[in-house]
Amino acid sequence: MAEQTIFSDTVSLTAIRDGFRSAIAQAVETFGATAPNPSVGCTLLDADGRILTVGVHPRVGQPHAEAMALAQARAAGVLDQARVALVTLEPCNHTGRTPPCSEALRNSPIREVWIGAADPNPQAAGGASRLREMPGAKRVVMLADRPEMADLARDCRALLAPFASRVVRHRPWISVKQALDEHGSMVPPPGQKTFTSPDSLVLAHRLRRATDAIITGVGTVLTDRPRFTVRHVPDHEDRKPRLLVVCDRHGRLPADWIAEMTEAGFDVISSPDLLSVPAMLAERGVNWAMVEAGPALLASVSEAELWDDWLTIHKTADADRIDLKSRDESPLRLLRENACSLES
């Protein structure tokens, strides 16, 4: 009976957990489409804890997750049944491209709002306080204040990590992807582009889709002429050109390759200084960047401690072994867990 302990005025812990998991899982699929905004999910529950709808912020300029969830509930004719909102990020309290989500929730039948993580952006923060204001106050619960929900709070922080990194540290979250064969080499056999399994390729391409920028080295370009396109999973529709930064200290980047990549939907930037790349990407609104490069650039990234998480795919005689190192709650962990749940 422990799972049925009442933490809300109306619904059970089980319902809250299930609702947050749905919000997080759907928001993870928007990684790579929302920058410079965060990926956010919102689940609406009725008084019995049933999920009425799950909304996500699909891309910049479109409604936020709370507004999407409320609109979906209204369109389905169930808005009057909504009592609890579970939001992965504190509802915004400012007018930008869209109206404040705190006001949308205040003007709805929602009685309780559960918040997965506080907003690190000072321009948008304050939604929780606004929701508590009288008259018309809502009951607000922060997951951080509920030790029993620590796992969900960690997942919400991981979902927020790319955006929080840019806003707080003024640099994107940086993930390194590296593949090694049985002998510890990154070089594929002659005539092949890769040596990893189909499942590993899907994970690698999910990471490509999730990131807003790719960082590589001119040596990789000259040797492999890589395409860096998303192929093993569907890419986001109508996504804006992705940034592709090539570290090139001596101006060796081929003009024809730049033209090819531009045609393929990339905004190619050559940089002579690896250390200046994170700040430059943050200024361009990049939340999450991915490093796909050869041993020399990876060594430089490691030495400068520019990485936030490091994904290593080890080719073995059987299934590939996946290792993930992270300095904090990792969005890549969520991405990998979501991939596993989609396959099951």
ZIBELMO-V869081 format. One record per helix or strand. SS is the DSSP state (H for helix, E for strand). FROM is the first residue (numbers start at 1). TO is the last residue. Records with the same first field share a line. If there is no record, write none. Layout:
# ZIBELMO-V869081
SS = FROM-TO ; FROM-TO
This chain:
# ZIBELMO-V869081
H = 2-4 ; 13-28 ; 65-75 ; 79-81 ; 101-106 ; 127-132 ; 143-145 ; 147-169 ; 198-210 ; 218-224 ; 255-263 ; 274-283 ; 295-303 ; 331-343
E = 6-6 ; 12-12 ; 41-45 ; 51-56 ; 84-87 ; 112-115 ; 139-142 ; 173-180 ; 213-217 ; 242-247 ; 266-271 ; 288-291 ; 309-314 ; 321-326
